[in-house]
Amino acid sequence: MILAADYPFLDIVGTMLVFFLWVMWFWCLMIVLTDVFSRQDASGWTKALWTVFLIFVPVLGMLVYLVAHGTDMADRRLASTQAAQARVDDRIRTVAAGTSSNGGATGEIARAKQLLDSGAIDPAEYQQLKTRALAT
């Protein structure tokens, strides 16, 4: 309890504020550096210069980068997110289409229904095929 008496509440709040700002600073630095290295329109030298600028003059470097490329950062992030979502959607469509047409339970039941409609099997055989498809 002696520690609590020696470290008042406002000092705790101040320490938490400094820690929060420190974490926020590194988070912003990582976002800017990630954007610098993910740019397709910048050469290696440009990326190296921005990195050196951000390391040796960090506050000024980050502010200059955000002023110069802030809207571009948002556009690149939006395009990247949309491209990733399109890839996920295409993969889901591919897997879903492959499952239903290549022998999943839905595909087997559909084929059995076609056989039933064409008269190749009777309703009892259809129920048997349907039960077998649903069991797997």
Backbone hydrogen bonds in HBPLUS format (Angstrom, degrees):
<---DONOR---> <-ACCEPTOR-->    atom                        ^
c    i                          cat <-CA-CA->   ^        H-A-AA   ^      H-
h    n   atom  resd res      DA  || num        DHA   H-A  angle D-A-AA Bond
n    s   type  num  typ     dist DA aas  dist angle  dist       angle   num
A0005-ALA N   A0001-MET O   3.31 MM   4  6.62 147.4  2.42 143.2 151.3     1
A0006-ASP N   A0002-ILE O   3.09 MM   4  6.36 140.8  2.25 144.9 155.5     2
A0006-ASP N   A0003-LEU O   3.17 MM   3  5.15 126.4  2.47  94.3 108.0     3
A0007-TYR N   A0003-LEU O   3.14 MM   4  6.24 122.8  2.48 143.6 157.1     4
A0011-ASP N   A0008-PRO O   3.09 MM   3  5.43 127.9  2.37 104.4 117.9     5
A0012-ILE N   A0008-PRO O   3.17 MM   4  6.60 146.8  2.28 146.7 156.5     6
A0012-ILE N   A0009-PHE O   3.01 MM   3  5.08 120.0  2.39  97.0 112.2     7
A0013-VAL N   A0009-PHE O   2.96 MM   4  6.34 159.9  2.00 154.9 160.2     8
A0014-GLY N   A0010-LEU O   2.89 MM   4  6.01 156.1  1.95 140.2 147.3     9
A0015-THR N   A0011-ASP O   2.89 MM   4  6.05 154.4  1.96 142.8 149.4    10
A0016-MET N   A0012-ILE O   2.91 MM   4  6.17 159.3  1.96 151.5 157.1    11
A0017-LEU N   A0013-VAL O   2.92 MM   4  6.12 152.2  1.99 146.7 154.5    12
A0018-VAL N   A0014-GLY O   2.96 MM   4  6.21 160.3  2.00 148.9 153.6    13
A0019-PHE N   A0015-THR O   2.94 MM   4  6.13 161.5  1.97 149.0 154.4    14
A0020-PHE N   A0016-MET O   2.86 MM   4  6.02 159.2  1.90 146.6 152.6    15
A0021-LEU N   A0017-LEU O   2.91 MM   4  6.14 164.4  1.94 151.9 155.8    16
A0022-TRP N   A0018-VAL O   2.93 MM   4  6.09 150.8  2.02 145.6 154.0    17
A0023-VAL N   A0019-PHE O   2.95 MM   4  6.23 162.3  1.98 154.0 157.7    18
A0024-MET N   A0020-PHE O   2.87 MM   4  6.06 162.0  1.90 151.8 157.5    19
A0025-TRP N   A0021-LEU O   2.85 MM   4  5.97 150.0  1.94 142.2 150.1    20
A0026-PHE N   A0022-TRP O   3.14 MM   4  6.46 161.5  2.18 149.4 152.7    21
A0027-TRP N   A0023-VAL O   2.94 MM   4  6.17 152.1  2.02 147.8 156.4    22
A0028-CYS N   A0024-MET O   2.96 MM   4  6.19 164.9  1.99 151.7 154.8    23
A0029-LEU N   A0025-TRP O   2.92 MM   4  6.13 157.3  1.97 148.3 155.4    24
A0030-MET N   A0026-PHE O   2.92 MM   4  6.07 153.7  1.99 144.9 151.1    25
A0031-ILE N   A0027-TRP O   3.01 MM   4  6.32 154.1  2.08 148.7 155.9    26
A0032-VAL N   A0028-CYS O   2.97 MM   4  6.22 163.8  1.99 153.5 157.3    27
A0033-LEU N   A0029-LEU O   2.90 MM   4  6.05 166.7  1.92 150.0 154.2    28
A0034-THR N   A0030-MET O   2.83 MM   4  5.86 152.9  1.90 142.4 150.4    29
A0035-ASP N   A0031-ILE O   2.98 MM   4  6.19 153.1  2.05 142.7 149.9    30
A0036-VAL N   A0032-VAL O   2.86 MM   4  6.16 155.5  1.92 150.4 157.8    31
A0037-PHE N   A0033-LEU O   3.01 MM   4  6.22 166.4  2.03 150.9 153.1    32
A0038-SER N   A0034-THR O   2.99 MM   4  6.03 133.2  2.21 140.2 152.3    33
A0047-LYS N   A0043-SER O   3.08 MM   4  6.38 160.3  2.12 149.4 154.5    34
A0048-ALA N   A0044-GLY O   2.90 MM   4  6.13 154.8  1.97 145.8 153.1    35
A0049-LEU N   A0045-TRP O   2.86 MM   4  6.10 160.1  1.90 151.0 155.9    36
A0050-TRP N   A0046-THR O   3.00 MM   4  6.23 163.2  2.03 151.0 155.2    37
A0051-THR N   A0047-LYS O   2.97 MM   4  6.13 155.6  2.03 144.6 151.9    38
A0052-VAL N   A0048-ALA O   2.91 MM   4  6.16 162.6  1.94 153.2 157.2    39
A0053-PHE N   A0049-LEU O   2.88 MM   4  6.03 162.4  1.91 149.6 155.1    40
A0054-LEU N   A0050-TRP O   2.84 MM   4  6.03 153.6  1.91 146.9 154.1    41
A0055-ILE N   A0051-THR O   2.94 MM   4  6.15 139.1  2.11 143.8 155.0    42
A0056-PHE N   A0052-VAL O   2.92 MM   4  6.03 173.8  1.93 160.0 161.0    43
A0057-VAL N   A0053-PHE O   3.00 MM   4  5.56 152.1  2.08 137.0 144.9    44
A0061-GLY N   A0057-VAL O   2.74 MM   4  5.60 155.6  1.80 157.9 166.6    45
A0062-MET N   A0058-PRO O   2.93 MM   4  5.97 160.8  1.97 147.4 151.6    46
A0063-LEU N   A0059-VAL O   3.03 MM   4  6.23 165.9  2.05 151.1 155.3    47
A0064-VAL N   A0060-LEU O   2.88 MM   4  6.03 165.1  1.90 154.0 158.2    48
A0065-TYR N   A0061-GLY O   2.99 MM   4  6.10 161.8  2.02 144.9 150.3    49
A0066-LEU N   A0062-MET O   2.89 MM   4  6.06 162.9  1.92 152.4 157.1    50
A0067-VAL N   A0063-LEU O   2.94 MM   4  6.12 154.0  2.01 148.1 155.0    51
A0068-ALA N   A0064-VAL O   2.86 MM   4  5.98 162.7  1.89 151.3 156.7    52
A0069-HIS N   A0065-TYR O   2.74 MM   4  5.68 159.0  1.79 151.7 157.4    53
A0070-GLY N   A0066-LEU O   2.87 MM   4  4.48 117.8  2.26 127.6 128.6    54
A0073-MET N   A0069-HIS O   2.86 MM   4  6.03 146.8  1.97 148.9 157.6    55
A0074-ALA N   A0070-GLY O   3.30 MM   4  6.63 157.5  2.35 144.7 149.0    56
A0075-ASP N   A0071-THR O   3.04 MM   4  6.31 159.4  2.08 148.0 153.6    57
A0076-ARG N   A0072-ASP O   2.86 MM   4  6.05 162.6  1.89 152.5 157.0    58
A0077-ARG N   A0073-MET O   2.93 MM   4  6.09 161.6  1.96 151.4 156.7    59
A0078-LEU N   A0074-ALA O   2.94 MM   4  6.07 158.5  1.98 147.3 153.2    60
A0079-ALA N   A0075-ASP O   2.93 MM   4  6.10 163.3  1.95 149.4 154.0    61
A0080-SER N   A0076-ARG O   2.92 MM   4  6.04 156.8  1.97 146.4 153.0    62
A0081-THR N   A0077-ARG O   2.94 MM   4  6.10 157.2  1.99 146.4 152.5    63
A0082-GLN N   A0078-LEU O   2.90 MM   4  6.11 160.0  1.94 151.0 156.6    64
A0083-ALA N   A0079-ALA O   2.92 MM   4  6.07 156.1  1.98 145.9 152.4    65
A0084-ALA N   A0080-SER O   2.99 MM   4  6.16 158.1  2.03 145.8 151.7    66
A0085-GLN N   A0081-THR O   2.94 MM   4  6.14 157.1  1.99 146.2 152.7    67
A0086-ALA N   A0082-GLN O   2.90 MM   4  6.10 153.4  1.97 145.0 152.3    68
A0087-ARG N   A0083-ALA O   2.98 MM   4  6.24 153.3  2.05 145.8 152.6    69
A0088-VAL N   A0084-ALA O   3.01 MM   4  6.29 158.0  2.06 148.3 154.0    70
A0089-ASP N   A0085-GLN O   2.88 MM   4  6.10 163.1  1.91 151.2 156.0    71
A0090-ASP N   A0086-ALA O   2.90 MM   4  6.07 160.2  1.94 148.2 153.5    72
A0091-ARG N   A0087-ARG O   2.97 MM   4  6.14 157.6  2.03 145.9 152.2    73
A0092-ILE N   A0088-VAL O   2.92 MM   4  6.16 160.5  1.95 152.8 158.1    74
A0093-ARG N   A0089-ASP O   2.92 MM   4  6.15 161.9  1.95 150.4 155.4    75
A0094-THR N   A0090-ASP O   2.90 MM   4  6.08 158.2  1.95 147.9 154.1    76
A0095-VAL N   A0091-ARG O   2.93 MM   4  6.13 168.0  1.94 154.2 157.0    77
A0096-ALA N   A0092-ILE O   2.85 MM   4  5.93 165.0  1.88 151.7 156.6    78
A0097-ALA N   A0093-ARG O   2.87 MM   4  5.92 159.0  1.92 146.4 152.4    79
A0098-GLY N   A0094-THR O   2.90 MM   4  5.98 155.4  1.96 144.2 151.8    80
A0099-THR N   A0095-VAL O   2.94 MM   4  6.06 150.1  2.03 147.2 154.5    81
A0100-SER N   A0096-ALA O   3.22 MM   4  6.39 163.6  2.25 145.7 149.1    82
A0101-SER N   A0097-ALA O   3.12 MM   4  6.15 151.4  2.20 146.0 153.2    83
A0102-ASN N   A0098-GLY O   2.94 MM   4  5.42 139.2  2.10 136.6 144.8    84
A0104-GLY N   A0099-THR O   2.86 MM   5  5.03 132.5  2.09 165.7 169.3    85
A0108-GLU N   A0104-GLY O   2.97 MM   4  6.27 160.9  2.01 159.2 164.5    86
A0109-ILE N   A0105-ALA O   2.99 MM   4  6.16 162.6  2.02 150.5 155.2    87
A0110-ALA N   A0106-THR O   2.97 MM   4  6.14 154.6  2.04 145.2 152.6    88
A0111-ARG N   A0107-GLY O   2.96 MM   4  6.20 155.9  2.02 146.5 152.7    89
A0112-ALA N   A0108-GLU O   2.91 MM   4  6.14 156.2  1.96 147.2 154.1    90
A0113-LYS N   A0109-ILE O   2.87 MM   4  6.07 152.2  1.94 146.2 153.9    91
A0114-GLN N   A0110-ALA O   3.00 MM   4  6.27 150.0  2.09 143.3 151.1    92
A0115-LEU N   A0111-ARG O   2.98 MM   4  6.30 154.5  2.04 145.9 152.8    93
A0116-LEU N   A0112-ALA O   2.87 MM   4  6.15 151.5  1.95 145.9 154.2    94
A0117-ASP N   A0113-LYS O   2.83 MM   4  6.06 161.6  1.87 149.8 154.6    95
A0118-SER N   A0114-GLN O   2.90 MM   4  6.07 146.5  2.01 143.9 153.0    96
A0120-ALA N   A0115-LEU O   2.96 MM   5  5.21 134.9  2.17 158.7 158.8    97
A0119-GLY N   A0116-LEU O   3.14 MM   3  5.14 145.9  2.26  98.2 108.4    98
A0125-GLU N   A0122-ASP O   3.07 MM   3  5.43 118.1  2.47 107.9 122.0    99
A0126-TYR N   A0122-ASP O   3.02 MM   4  6.32 153.2  2.09 151.9 160.5   100
A0127-GLN N   A0123-PRO O   2.94 MM   4  6.17 158.0  1.99 147.7 152.3   101
A0128-GLN N   A0124-ALA O   3.01 MM   4  6.25 151.6  2.09 142.8 151.0   102
A0129-LEU N   A0125-GLU O   2.91 MM   4  6.18 161.1  1.94 151.2 155.3   103
A0130-LYS N   A0126-TYR O   2.86 MM   4  6.03 156.9  1.91 149.4 156.5   104
A0131-THR N   A0127-GLN O   2.87 MM   4  6.03 158.6  1.92 146.6 151.9   105
A0132-ARG N   A0128-GLN O   3.01 MM   4  6.21 158.3  2.06 146.9 152.7   106
A0133-ALA N   A0129-LEU O   2.94 MM   4  6.10 154.0  2.01 145.3 152.4   107
A0134-LEU N   A0130-LYS O   3.00 MM   4  6.20 157.5  2.06 148.2 153.9   108
A0135-ALA N   A0131-THR O   3.01 MM   4  6.13 135.1  2.22 139.3 151.2   109
